[in-house]
């Protein structure tokens, strides 16, 4: 399968944001169908988070976060990479294996339909719920204008 960079970024983002238990549940049948070689076993480390003032200004250090990374190779020779925020080695390993499998034409469409899309829909539902909870606490301010200048 000839995937573009943006397609791969999309599925890797969905996989990384997914709840670990749900990801492993949905992906287990695909992962068990291949034998993977571990290139870099899941390992935990730190990454520095950078921010920008107003989204466009000067960068500044926001802090550190824990990440887990993993690299595997499928029997077809595709490398799968994963960088997961947190300390979940099983999630990182599952994500790397899925990344490798998504690069193979016969499996990509099935994985997209049965794993990526349901996880993305779950994420959208969670975001919608969070927005509704936040909007319920929104305070609207108004200013009374007097007749004098």
N, CA, C and O atoms as a GROMACS GRO file, in nm:
protein
  596
    1UNK      N    1   0.084  -0.119   0.000
    1UNK     CA    2   0.000   0.000   0.000
    1UNK      C    3   0.088   0.124   0.000
    1UNK      O    4   0.182   0.134   0.079
    2UNK      N    5   0.059   0.214  -0.085
    2UNK     CA    6   0.133   0.339  -0.092
    2UNK      C    7   0.063   0.441  -0.004
    2UNK      O    8  -0.035   0.503  -0.046
    3UNK      N    9   0.111   0.458   0.115
    3UNK     CA   10   0.047   0.551   0.207
    3UNK      C   11   0.121   0.684   0.206
    3UNK      O   12   0.243   0.689   0.186
    4UNK      N   13   0.046   0.788   0.228
    4UNK     CA   14   0.108   0.919   0.237
    4UNK      C   15   0.149   0.944   0.382
    4UNK      O   16   0.107   0.873   0.473
    5UNK      N   17   0.229   1.044   0.399
    5UNK     CA   18   0.275   1.081   0.532
    5UNK      C   19   0.156   1.119   0.621
    5UNK      O   20   0.151   1.080   0.737
    6UNK      N   21   0.061   1.195   0.566
    6UNK     CA   22  -0.053   1.240   0.647
    6UNK      C   23  -0.143   1.123   0.686
    6UNK      O   24  -0.199   1.124   0.796
    7UNK      N   25  -0.158   1.022   0.599
    7UNK     CA   26  -0.237   0.905   0.635
    7UNK      C   27  -0.172   0.830   0.753
    7UNK      O   28  -0.240   0.790   0.847
    8UNK      N   29  -0.042   0.814   0.744
    8UNK     CA   30   0.028   0.744   0.850
    8UNK      C   31   0.025   0.823   0.980
    8UNK      O   32   0.006   0.766   1.088
    9UNK      N   33   0.041   0.954   0.971
    9UNK     CA   34   0.032   1.037   1.092
    9UNK      C   35  -0.105   1.024   1.155
    9UNK      O   36  -0.118   1.021   1.277
   10UNK      N   37  -0.208   1.017   1.071
   10UNK     CA   38  -0.345   1.005   1.122
   10UNK      C   39  -0.362   0.876   1.201
   10UNK      O   40  -0.407   0.880   1.316
   11UNK      N   41  -0.327   0.762   1.141
   11UNK     CA   42  -0.352   0.637   1.214
   11UNK      C   43  -0.262   0.624   1.336
   11UNK      O   44  -0.303   0.567   1.437
   12UNK      N   45  -0.140   0.676   1.329
   12UNK     CA   46  -0.053   0.669   1.446
   12UNK      C   47  -0.106   0.757   1.559
   12UNK      O   48  -0.094   0.722   1.676
   13UNK      N   49  -0.166   0.871   1.524
   13UNK     CA   50  -0.224   0.959   1.623
   13UNK      C   51  -0.344   0.893   1.691
   13UNK      O   52  -0.358   0.897   1.813
   14UNK      N   53  -0.430   0.832   1.611
   14UNK     CA   54  -0.548   0.764   1.667
   14UNK      C   55  -0.505   0.651   1.760
   14UNK      O   56  -0.559   0.637   1.869
   15UNK      N   57  -0.409   0.572   1.716
   15UNK     CA   58  -0.361   0.459   1.797
   15UNK      C   59  -0.298   0.509   1.927
   15UNK      O   60  -0.320   0.450   2.032
   16UNK      N   61  -0.220   0.616   1.920
   16UNK     CA   62  -0.152   0.667   2.038
   16UNK      C   63  -0.249   0.723   2.141
   16UNK      O   64  -0.225   0.711   2.261
   17UNK      N   65  -0.359   0.785   2.096
   17UNK     CA   66  -0.456   0.845   2.187
   17UNK      C   67  -0.558   0.745   2.242
   17UNK      O   68  -0.630   0.776   2.337
   18UNK      N   69  -0.564   0.628   2.183
   18UNK     CA   70  -0.665   0.529   2.221
   18UNK      C   71  -0.642   0.473   2.361
   18UNK      O   72  -0.528   0.464   2.406
   19UNK      N   73  -0.750   0.436   2.430
   19UNK     CA   74  -0.732   0.366   2.558
   19UNK      C   75  -0.664   0.231   2.533
   19UNK      O   76  -0.701   0.159   2.440
   20UNK      N   77  -0.568   0.199   2.614
   20UNK     CA   78  -0.486   0.080   2.594
   20UNK      C   79  -0.569  -0.048   2.586
   20UNK      O   80  -0.548  -0.129   2.495
   21UNK      N   81  -0.661  -0.067   2.678
   21UNK     CA   82  -0.739  -0.190   2.682
   21UNK      C   83  -0.821  -0.208   2.555
   21UNK      O   84  -0.828  -0.317   2.498
   22UNK      N   85  -0.884  -0.099   2.509
   22UNK     CA   86  -0.968  -0.105   2.389
   22UNK      C   87  -0.882  -0.131   2.266
   22UNK      O   88  -0.922  -0.209   2.179
   23UNK      N   89  -0.767  -0.067   2.256
   23UNK     CA   90  -0.676  -0.088   2.143
   23UNK      C   91  -0.634  -0.234   2.135
   23UNK      O   92  -0.641  -0.294   2.028
   24UNK      N   93  -0.590  -0.290   2.245
   24UNK     CA   94  -0.542  -0.428   2.247
   24UNK      C   95  -0.656  -0.523   2.214
   24UNK      O   96  -0.636  -0.622   2.143
   25UNK      N   97  -0.775  -0.495   2.264
   25UNK     CA   98  -0.892  -0.579   2.236
   25UNK      C   99  -0.924  -0.581   2.086
   25UNK      O  100  -0.944  -0.688   2.029
   26UNK      N  101  -0.927  -0.463   2.023
   26UNK     CA  102  -0.962  -0.455   1.882
   26UNK      C  103  -0.851  -0.508   1.790
   26UNK      O  104  -0.880  -0.561   1.683
   27UNK      N  105  -0.727  -0.492   1.831
   27UNK     CA  106  -0.614  -0.525   1.744
   27UNK      C  107  -0.561  -0.666   1.760
   27UNK      O  108  -0.483  -0.711   1.676
   28UNK      N  109  -0.599  -0.736   1.864
   28UNK     CA  110  -0.536  -0.865   1.895
   28UNK      C  111  -0.546  -0.966   1.781
   28UNK      O  112  -0.450  -1.039   1.755
   29UNK      N  113  -0.660  -0.973   1.712
   29UNK     CA  114  -0.674  -1.072   1.604
   29UNK      C  115  -0.578  -1.042   1.488
   29UNK      O  116  -0.528  -1.134   1.424
   30UNK      N  117  -0.552  -0.915   1.460
   30UNK     CA  118  -0.459  -0.878   1.352
   30UNK      C  119  -0.314  -0.903   1.393
   30UNK      O  120  -0.234  -0.952   1.315
   31UNK      N  121  -0.283  -0.867   1.516
   31UNK     CA  122  -0.145  -0.880   1.564
   31UNK      C  123  -0.103  -1.026   1.574
   31UNK      O  124   0.013  -1.060   1.547
   32UNK      N  125  -0.196  -1.113   1.614
   32UNK     CA  126  -0.163  -1.254   1.628
   32UNK      C  127  -0.139  -1.322   1.494
   32UNK      O  128  -0.083  -1.432   1.489
   33UNK      N  129  -0.182  -1.258   1.384
   33UNK     CA  130  -0.166  -1.318   1.252
   33UNK      C  131  -0.025  -1.302   1.195
   33UNK      O  132   0.005  -1.358   1.089
   34UNK      N  133   0.060  -1.227   1.261
   34UNK     CA  134   0.195  -1.202   1.210
   34UNK      C  135   0.296  -1.229   1.321
   34UNK      O  136   0.264  -1.223   1.440
   35UNK      N  137   0.418  -1.259   1.280
   35UNK     CA  138   0.527  -1.281   1.376
   35UNK      C  139   0.622  -1.163   1.363
   35UNK      O  140   0.680  -1.141   1.256
   36UNK      N  141   0.638  -1.088   1.469
   36UNK     CA  142   0.716  -0.965   1.465
   36UNK      C  143   0.854  -0.984   1.526
   36UNK      O  144   0.872  -1.060   1.621
   37UNK      N  145   0.950  -0.913   1.470
   37UNK     CA  146   1.085  -0.908   1.525
   37UNK      C  147   1.095  -0.777   1.603
   37UNK      O  148   1.063  -0.671   1.550
   38UNK      N  149   1.139  -0.784   1.727
   38UNK     CA  150   1.154  -0.664   1.808
   38UNK      C  151   1.287  -0.597   1.776
   38UNK      O  152   1.393  -0.655   1.794
   39UNK      N  153   1.279  -0.475   1.728
   39UNK     CA  154   1.398  -0.397   1.698
   39UNK      C  155   1.439  -0.317   1.821
   39UNK      O  156   1.556  -0.314   1.859
   40UNK      N  157   1.342  -0.252   1.884
   40UNK     CA  158   1.365  -0.178   2.007
   40UNK      C  159   1.249  -0.214   2.101
   40UNK      O  160   1.134  -0.174   2.079
   41UNK      N  161   1.280  -0.289   2.205
   41UNK     CA  162   1.177  -0.329   2.301
   41UNK      C  163   1.116  -0.205   2.366
   41UNK      O  164   1.181  -0.101   2.373
   42UNK      N  165   0.992  -0.214   2.411
   42UNK     CA  166   0.929  -0.097   2.474
   42UNK      C  167   1.014  -0.044   2.590
   42UNK      O  168   1.053  -0.119   2.680
   43UNK      N  169   1.043   0.084   2.585
   43UNK     CA  170   1.122   0.146   2.691
   43UNK      C  171   1.061   0.281   2.728
   43UNK      O  172   1.003   0.351   2.645
   44UNK      N  173   1.076   0.314   2.855
   44UNK     CA  174   1.015   0.435   2.909
   44UNK      C  175   1.120   0.544   2.922
   44UNK      O  176   1.233   0.517   2.964
   45UNK      N  177   1.084   0.666   2.886
   45UNK     CA  178   1.176   0.778   2.896
   45UNK      C  179   1.098   0.908   2.912
   45UNK      O  180   0.976   0.908   2.933
   46UNK      N  181   1.170   1.018   2.901
   46UNK     CA  182   1.108   1.150   2.914
   46UNK      C  183   1.122   1.228   2.784
   46UNK      O  184   1.219   1.212   2.709
   47UNK      N  185   1.026   1.312   2.760
   47UNK     CA  186   1.032   1.404   2.646
   47UNK      C  187   0.994   1.542   2.698
   47UNK      O  188   0.905   1.555   2.781
   48UNK      N  189   1.062   1.644   2.649
   48UNK     CA  190   1.033   1.780   2.691
   48UNK      C  191   0.920   1.836   2.606
   48UNK      O  192   0.920   1.824   2.483
   49UNK      N  193   0.824   1.896   2.671
   49UNK     CA  194   0.712   1.958   2.603
   49UNK      C  195   0.743   2.106   2.586
   49UNK      O  196   0.779   2.175   2.681
   50UNK      N  197   0.727   2.153   2.462
   50UNK     CA  198   0.752   2.293   2.432
   50UNK      C  199   0.620   2.359   2.394
   50UNK      O  200   0.532   2.293   2.339
   51UNK      N  201   0.607   2.486   2.423
   51UNK     CA  202   0.487   2.560   2.388
   51UNK      C  203   0.524   2.691   2.321
   51UNK      O  204   0.640   2.729   2.316
   52UNK      N  205   0.422   2.760   2.271
   52UNK     CA  206   0.442   2.891   2.209
   52UNK      C  207   0.341   2.987   2.269
   52UNK      O  208   0.224   2.952   2.288
   53UNK      N  209   0.384   3.105   2.297
   53UNK     CA  210   0.295   3.208   2.348
   53UNK      C  211   0.193   3.242   2.240
   53UNK      O  212   0.229   3.285   2.131
   54UNK      N  213   0.066   3.222   2.271
   54UNK     CA  214  -0.039   3.253   2.176
   54UNK      C  215  -0.039   3.162   2.055
   54UNK      O  216  -0.108   3.192   1.957
   55UNK      N  217   0.034   3.054   2.059
   55UNK     CA  218   0.041   2.961   1.947
   55UNK      C  219   0.136   3.002   1.837
   55UNK      O  220   0.167   2.921   1.749
   56UNK      N  221   0.182   3.126   1.838
   56UNK     CA  222   0.271   3.172   1.730
   56UNK      C  223   0.395   3.244   1.782
   56UNK      O  224   0.485   3.274   1.704
   57UNK      N  225   0.401   3.272   1.910
   57UNK     CA  226   0.512   3.350   1.965
   57UNK      C  227   0.636   3.268   1.992
   57UNK      O  228   0.655   3.160   1.935
   58UNK      N  229   0.719   3.319   2.080
   58UNK     CA  230   0.843   3.251   2.116
   58UNK      C  231   0.814   3.121   2.189
   58UNK      O  232   0.715   3.109   2.262
   59UNK      N  233   0.902   3.023   2.168
   59UNK     CA  234   0.885   2.894   2.235
   59UNK      C  235   0.935   2.902   2.378
   59UNK      O  236   1.023   2.982   2.412
   60UNK      N  237   0.876   2.818   2.462
   60UNK     CA  238   0.920   2.808   2.601
   60UNK      C  239   0.902   2.663   2.646
   60UNK      O  240   0.822   2.589   2.588
   61UNK      N  241   0.975   2.623   2.748
   61UNK     CA  242   0.964   2.487   2.802
   61UNK      C  243   0.845   2.480   2.896
   61UNK      O  244   0.837   2.552   2.995
   62UNK      N  245   0.753   2.392   2.862
   62UNK     CA  246   0.634   2.374   2.942
   62UNK      C  247   0.656   2.273   3.053
   62UNK      O  248   0.600   2.286   3.162
   63UNK      N  249   0.739   2.173   3.026
   63UNK     CA  250   0.768   2.071   3.126
   63UNK      C  251   0.807   1.941   3.058
   63UNK      O  252   0.834   1.938   2.937
   64UNK      N  253   0.809   1.834   3.134
   64UNK     CA  254   0.844   1.702   3.082
   64UNK      C  255   0.724   1.610   3.091
   64UNK      O  256   0.636   1.629   3.175
   65UNK      N  257   0.721   1.510   3.004
   65UNK     CA  258   0.620   1.406   3.010
   65UNK      C  259   0.687   1.271   2.990
   65UNK      O  260   0.791   1.262   2.925
   66UNK      N  261   0.627   1.168   3.044
   66UNK     CA  262   0.678   1.034   3.028
   66UNK      C  263   0.627   0.978   2.896
   66UNK      O  264   0.509   0.993   2.864
   67UNK      N  265   0.714   0.913   2.820
   67UNK     CA  266   0.673   0.847   2.697
   67UNK      C  267   0.728   0.704   2.695
   67UNK      O  268   0.828   0.674   2.760
   68UNK      N  269   0.661   0.619   2.621
   68UNK     CA  270   0.708   0.483   2.598
   68UNK      C  271   0.722   0.466   2.448
   68UNK      O  272   0.631   0.498   2.372
   69UNK      N  273   0.836   0.416   2.405
   69UNK     CA  274   0.859   0.398   2.262
   69UNK      C  275   0.891   0.253   2.233
   69UNK      O  276   0.936   0.178   2.320
   70UNK      N  277   0.867   0.215   2.107
   70UNK     CA  278   0.889   0.078   2.065
   70UNK      C  279   0.906   0.075   1.914
   70UNK      O  280   0.846   0.155   1.843
   71UNK      N  281   0.987  -0.018   1.864
   71UNK     CA  282   1.004  -0.039   1.720
   71UNK      C  283   1.002  -0.189   1.694
   71UNK      O  284   1.072  -0.265   1.761
   72UNK      N  285   0.922  -0.230   1.596
   72UNK     CA  286   0.915  -0.371   1.557
   72UNK      C  287   0.926  -0.380   1.405
   72UNK      O  288   0.912  -0.281   1.334
   73UNK      N  289   0.950  -0.504   1.356
   73UNK     CA  290   0.954  -0.529   1.212
   73UNK      C  291   0.862  -0.648   1.183
   73UNK      O  292   0.871  -0.751   1.249
   74UNK      N  293   0.774  -0.631   1.084
   74UNK     CA  294   0.684  -0.740   1.047
   74UNK      C  295   0.757  -0.840   0.959
   74UNK      O  296   0.868  -0.813   0.912
   75UNK      N  297   0.695  -0.955   0.936
   75UNK     CA  298   0.758  -1.055   0.849
   75UNK      C  299   0.768  -1.006   0.705
   75UNK      O  300   0.851  -1.056   0.629
   76UNK      N  301   0.684  -0.909   0.667
   76UNK     CA  302   0.691  -0.851   0.532
   76UNK      C  303   0.804  -0.748   0.521
   76UNK      O  304   0.831  -0.698   0.411
   77UNK      N  305   0.869  -0.715   0.632
   77UNK     CA  306   0.981  -0.622   0.630
   77UNK      C  307   0.947  -0.478   0.664
   77UNK      O  308   1.034  -0.391   0.659
   78UNK      N  309   0.821  -0.451   0.699
   78UNK     CA  310   0.781  -0.315   0.735
   78UNK      C  311   0.814  -0.287   0.881
   78UNK      O  312   0.793  -0.371   0.968
   79UNK      N  313   0.865  -0.167   0.906
   79UNK     CA  314   0.897  -0.125   1.041
   79UNK      C  315   0.777  -0.050   1.100
   79UNK      O  316   0.716   0.033   1.034
   80UNK      N  317   0.746  -0.083   1.223
   80UNK     CA  318   0.639  -0.014   1.294
   80UNK      C  319   0.697   0.061   1.412
   80UNK      O  320   0.778   0.007   1.487
   81UNK      N  321   0.655   0.186   1.428
   81UNK     CA  322   0.706   0.272   1.535
   81UNK      C  323   0.592   0.315   1.624
   81UNK      O  324   0.478   0.328   1.579
   82UNK      N  325   0.622   0.337   1.752
   82UNK     CA  326   0.521   0.389   1.843
   82UNK      C  327   0.588   0.477   1.948
   82UNK      O  328   0.693   0.443   2.003
   83UNK      N  329   0.525   0.590   1.974
   83UNK     CA  330   0.562   0.679   2.083
   83UNK      C  331   0.433   0.710   2.155
   83UNK      O  332   0.346   0.779   2.102
   84UNK      N  333   0.420   0.658   2.276
   84UNK     CA  334   0.296   0.669   2.353
   84UNK      C  335   0.322   0.752   2.478
   84UNK      O  336   0.419   0.728   2.550
   85UNK      N  337   0.235   0.849   2.504
   85UNK     CA  338   0.250   0.927   2.627
   85UNK      C  339   0.209   0.838   2.744
   85UNK      O  340   0.101   0.778   2.743
   86UNK      N  341   0.294   0.830   2.842
   86UNK     CA  342   0.267   0.747   2.959
   86UNK      C  343   0.366   0.633   2.970
   86UNK      O  344   0.469   0.630   2.903
   87UNK      N  345   0.332   0.537   3.057
   87UNK     CA  346   0.424   0.428   3.089
   87UNK      C  347   0.364   0.292   3.054
   87UNK      O  348   0.386   0.196   3.128
   88UNK      N  349   0.292   0.281   2.946
   88UNK     CA  350   0.222   0.158   2.909
   88UNK      C  351   0.298   0.085   2.798
   88UNK      O  352   0.284   0.116   2.680
   89UNK      N  353   0.378  -0.013   2.839
   89UNK     CA  354   0.459  -0.087   2.742
   89UNK      C  355   0.375  -0.171   2.648
   89UNK      O  356   0.407  -0.183   2.530
   90UNK      N  357   0.267  -0.230   2.698
   90UNK     CA  358   0.179  -0.312   2.614
   90UNK      C  359   0.114  -0.227   2.505
   90UNK      O  360   0.100  -0.270   2.391
   91UNK      N  361   0.074  -0.106   2.541
   91UNK     CA  362   0.013  -0.014   2.445
   91UNK      C  363   0.115   0.022   2.336
   91UNK      O  364   0.081   0.020   2.217
   92UNK      N  365   0.237   0.054   2.374
   92UNK     CA  366   0.340   0.091   2.278
   92UNK      C  367   0.372  -0.024   2.183
   92UNK      O  368   0.389  -0.004   2.063
   93UNK      N  369   0.381  -0.144   2.237
   93UNK     CA  370   0.412  -0.259   2.153
   93UNK      C  371   0.298  -0.288   2.056
   93UNK      O  372   0.322  -0.317   1.938
   94UNK      N  373   0.176  -0.281   2.103
   94UNK     CA  374   0.059  -0.303   2.017
   94UNK      C  375   0.053  -0.196   1.908
   94UNK      O  376   0.025  -0.227   1.792
   95UNK      N  377   0.079  -0.071   1.944
   95UNK     CA  378   0.075   0.039   1.848
   95UNK      C  379   0.183   0.022   1.740
   95UNK      O  380   0.156   0.046   1.622
   96UNK      N  381   0.301  -0.020   1.778
   96UNK     CA  382   0.409  -0.040   1.681
   96UNK      C  383   0.375  -0.154   1.585
   96UNK      O  384   0.400  -0.144   1.465
   97UNK      N  385   0.318  -0.260   1.637
   97UNK     CA  386   0.279  -0.372   1.552
   97UNK      C  387   0.169  -0.332   1.455
   97UNK      O  388   0.173  -0.369   1.338
   98UNK      N  389   0.072  -0.256   1.502
   98UNK     CA  390  -0.033  -0.208   1.413
   98UNK      C  391   0.022  -0.116   1.304
   98UNK      O  392  -0.021  -0.123   1.189
   99UNK      N  393   0.116  -0.030   1.341
   99UNK     CA  394   0.178   0.059   1.242
   99UNK      C  395   0.246  -0.024   1.133
   99UNK      O  396   0.234   0.009   1.015
  100UNK      N  397   0.316  -0.129   1.170
  100UNK     CA  398   0.381  -0.214   1.070
  100UNK      C  399   0.278  -0.283   0.981
  100UNK      O  400   0.296  -0.292   0.860
  101UNK      N  401   0.170  -0.332   1.041
  101UNK     CA  402   0.067  -0.401   0.963
  101UNK      C  403  -0.010  -0.307   0.872
  101UNK      O  404  -0.052  -0.346   0.763
  102UNK      N  405  -0.030  -0.182   0.915
  102UNK     CA  406  -0.104  -0.086   0.833
  102UNK      C  407  -0.031  -0.051   0.705
  102UNK      O  408  -0.091   0.004   0.612
  103UNK      N  409   0.097  -0.080   0.697
  103UNK     CA  410   0.175  -0.052   0.577
  103UNK      C  411   0.162  -0.163   0.472
  103UNK      O  412   0.219  -0.152   0.363
  104UNK      N  413   0.089  -0.268   0.506
  104UNK     CA  414   0.070  -0.380   0.414
  104UNK      C  415  -0.069  -0.371   0.352
  104UNK      O  416  -0.168  -0.363   0.423
  105UNK      N  417  -0.076  -0.372   0.221
  105UNK     CA  418  -0.202  -0.354   0.148
  105UNK      C  419  -0.313  -0.449   0.190
  105UNK      O  420  -0.425  -0.402   0.214
  106UNK      N  421  -0.290  -0.578   0.200
  106UNK     CA  422  -0.402  -0.667   0.227
  106UNK      C  423  -0.470  -0.640   0.363
  106UNK      O  424  -0.590  -0.663   0.378
  107UNK      N  425  -0.394  -0.594   0.459
  107UNK     CA  426  -0.450  -0.575   0.593
  107UNK      C  427  -0.494  -0.432   0.623
  107UNK      O  428  -0.576  -0.411   0.713
  108UNK      N  429  -0.443  -0.336   0.552
  108UNK     CA  430  -0.465  -0.196   0.588
  108UNK      C  431  -0.612  -0.157   0.591
  108UNK      O  432  -0.657  -0.092   0.686
  109UNK      N  433  -0.688  -0.196   0.490
  109UNK     CA  434  -0.829  -0.158   0.487
  109UNK      C  435  -0.908  -0.224   0.599
  109UNK      O  436  -0.994  -0.160   0.660
  110UNK      N  437  -0.880  -0.350   0.627
  110UNK     CA  438  -0.950  -0.420   0.735
  110UNK      C  439  -0.916  -0.360   0.870
  110UNK      O  440  -1.004  -0.341   0.954
  111UNK      N  441  -0.790  -0.329   0.894
  111UNK     CA  442  -0.749  -0.268   1.021
  111UNK      C  443  -0.811  -0.130   1.035
  111UNK      O  444  -0.856  -0.091   1.143
  112UNK      N  445  -0.813  -0.055   0.925
  112UNK     CA  446  -0.873   0.078   0.929
  112UNK      C  447  -1.020   0.070   0.969
  112UNK      O  448  -1.067   0.147   1.053
  113UNK      N  449  -1.093  -0.023   0.909
  113UNK     CA  450  -1.236  -0.035   0.936
  113UNK      C  451  -1.267  -0.092   1.074
  113UNK      O  452  -1.362  -0.049   1.139
  114UNK      N  453  -1.186  -0.187   1.119
  114UNK     CA  454  -1.218  -0.258   1.243
  114UNK      C  455  -1.146  -0.206   1.367
  114UNK      O  456  -1.185  -0.237   1.479
  115UNK      N  457  -1.040  -0.128   1.347
  115UNK     CA  458  -0.964  -0.077   1.463
  115UNK      C  459  -0.959   0.076   1.464
  115UNK      O  460  -1.002   0.139   1.560
  116UNK      N  461  -0.907   0.135   1.358
  116UNK     CA  462  -0.882   0.279   1.356
  116UNK      C  463  -1.013   0.359   1.364
  116UNK      O  464  -1.025   0.448   1.448
  117UNK      N  465  -1.110   0.327   1.278
  117UNK     CA  466  -1.236   0.402   1.277
  117UNK      C  467  -1.312   0.394   1.411
  117UNK      O  468  -1.355   0.497   1.461
  118UNK      N  469  -1.329   0.273   1.470
  118UNK     CA  470  -1.398   0.269   1.600
  118UNK      C  471  -1.324   0.348   1.709
  118UNK      O  472  -1.388   0.412   1.793
  119UNK      N  473  -1.192   0.344   1.708
  119UNK     CA  474  -1.116   0.420   1.808
  119UNK      C  475  -1.130   0.570   1.786
  119UNK      O  476  -1.140   0.646   1.881
  120UNK      N  477  -1.132   0.611   1.659
  120UNK     CA  478  -1.149   0.753   1.630
  120UNK      C  479  -1.288   0.801   1.670
  120UNK      O  480  -1.302   0.910   1.725
  121UNK      N  481  -1.390   0.721   1.644
  121UNK     CA  482  -1.525   0.758   1.682
  121UNK      C  483  -1.538   0.767   1.835
  121UNK      O  484  -1.607   0.856   1.886
  122UNK      N  485  -1.474   0.676   1.907
  122UNK     CA  486  -1.475   0.681   2.053
  122UNK      C  487  -1.407   0.809   2.102
  122UNK      O  488  -1.454   0.873   2.196
  123UNK      N  489  -1.296   0.845   2.039
  123UNK     CA  490  -1.224   0.968   2.079
  123UNK      C  491  -1.311   1.091   2.054
  123UNK      O  492  -1.318   1.180   2.139
  124UNK      N  493  -1.378   1.096   1.937
  124UNK     CA  494  -1.466   1.208   1.906
  124UNK      C  495  -1.579   1.219   2.010
  124UNK      O  496  -1.613   1.329   2.053
  125UNK      N  497  -1.636   1.106   2.048
  125UNK     CA  498  -1.743   1.106   2.148
  125UNK      C  499  -1.693   1.157   2.283
  125UNK      O  500  -1.762   1.233   2.351
  126UNK      N  501  -1.572   1.117   2.321
  126UNK     CA  502  -1.514   1.165   2.447
  126UNK      C  503  -1.490   1.315   2.442
  126UNK      O  504  -1.517   1.385   2.540
  127UNK      N  505  -1.440   1.365   2.330
  127UNK     CA  506  -1.416   1.508   2.316
  127UNK      C  507  -1.547   1.587   2.320
  127UNK      O  508  -1.553   1.694   2.380
  128UNK      N  509  -1.650   1.534   2.258
  128UNK     CA  510  -1.780   1.600   2.257
  128UNK      C  511  -1.836   1.607   2.399
  128UNK      O  512  -1.893   1.708   2.440
  129UNK      N  513  -1.821   1.498   2.474
  129UNK     CA  514  -1.868   1.494   2.612
  129UNK      C  515  -1.791   1.595   2.698
  129UNK      O  516  -1.852   1.667   2.778
  130UNK      N  517  -1.660   1.600   2.682
  130UNK     CA  518  -1.579   1.696   2.759
  130UNK      C  519  -1.619   1.839   2.727
  130UNK      O  520  -1.628   1.923   2.817
  131UNK      N  521  -1.643   1.868   2.598
  131UNK     CA  522  -1.686   2.002   2.559
  131UNK      C  523  -1.820   2.038   2.621
  131UNK      O  524  -1.839   2.150   2.667
  132UNK      N  525  -1.913   1.942   2.623
  132UNK     CA  526  -2.044   1.971   2.682
  132UNK      C  527  -2.034   1.993   2.832
  132UNK      O  528  -2.104   2.078   2.888
  133UNK      N  529  -1.947   1.919   2.898
  133UNK     CA  530  -1.926   1.938   3.042
  133UNK      C  531  -1.862   2.074   3.069
  133UNK      O  532  -1.900   2.142   3.165
  134UNK      N  533  -1.768   2.113   2.987
  134UNK     CA  534  -1.701   2.242   3.003
  134UNK      C  535  -1.797   2.356   2.972
  134UNK      O  536  -1.800   2.456   3.044
  135UNK      N  537  -1.874   2.342   2.865
  135UNK     CA  538  -1.968   2.448   2.827
  135UNK      C  539  -2.075   2.471   2.934
  135UNK      O  540  -2.126   2.582   2.948
  136UNK      N  541  -2.108   2.367   3.010
  136UNK     CA  542  -2.209   2.381   3.115
  136UNK      C  543  -2.161   2.472   3.228
  136UNK      O  544  -2.242   2.528   3.301
  137UNK      N  545  -2.030   2.487   3.241
  137UNK     CA  546  -1.976   2.570   3.349
  137UNK      C  547  -1.931   2.708   3.299
  137UNK      O  548  -1.876   2.786   3.376
  138UNK      N  549  -1.956   2.736   3.173
  138UNK     CA  550  -1.912   2.862   3.114
  138UNK      C  551  -1.991   2.979   3.174
  138UNK      O  552  -2.113   2.973   3.189
  139UNK      N  553  -1.919   3.082   3.208
  139UNK     CA  554  -1.981   3.203   3.262
  139UNK      C  555  -1.976   3.311   3.155
  139UNK      O  556  -1.871   3.336   3.096
  140UNK      N  557  -2.089   3.373   3.131
  140UNK     CA  558  -2.095   3.478   3.030
  140UNK      C  559  -2.101   3.613   3.101
  140UNK      O  560  -2.190   3.638   3.182
  141UNK      N  561  -2.005   3.698   3.069
  141UNK     CA  562  -1.999   3.829   3.128
  141UNK      C  563  -2.057   3.930   3.032
  141UNK      O  564  -2.048   3.915   2.910
  142UNK      N  565  -2.115   4.033   3.086
  142UNK     CA  566  -2.163   4.142   3.000
  142UNK      C  567  -2.136   4.272   3.075
  142UNK      O  568  -2.119   4.274   3.197
  143UNK      N  569  -2.133   4.378   3.000
  143UNK     CA  570  -2.105   4.509   3.056
  143UNK      C  571  -2.224   4.599   3.029
  143UNK      O  572  -2.276   4.607   2.918
  144UNK      N  573  -2.265   4.666   3.134
  144UNK     CA  574  -2.372   4.766   3.117
  144UNK      C  575  -2.307   4.897   3.079
  144UNK      O  576  -2.208   4.938   3.139
  145UNK      N  577  -2.362   4.962   2.981
  145UNK     CA  578  -2.307   5.089   2.935
  145UNK      C  579  -2.400   5.199   2.984
  145UNK      O  580  -2.521   5.198   2.960
  146UNK      N  581  -2.340   5.293   3.051
  146UNK     CA  582  -2.420   5.407   3.096
  146UNK      C  583  -2.431   5.509   2.984
  146UNK      O  584  -2.353   5.504   2.888
  147UNK      N  585  -2.523   5.599   2.995
  147UNK     CA  586  -2.547   5.699   2.892
  147UNK      C  587  -2.437   5.802   2.881
  147UNK      O  588  -2.434   5.878   2.784
  148UNK      N  589  -2.346   5.807   2.977
  148UNK     CA  590  -2.239   5.906   2.974
  148UNK      C  591  -2.117   5.850   2.902
  148UNK      O  592  -2.094   5.729   2.905
  149UNK      N  593  -2.040   5.936   2.839
  149UNK     CA  594  -1.919   5.892   2.774
  149UNK      C  595  -1.801   5.907   2.864
  149UNK      O  596  -1.688   5.875   2.825
   0.00000   0.00000   0.00000
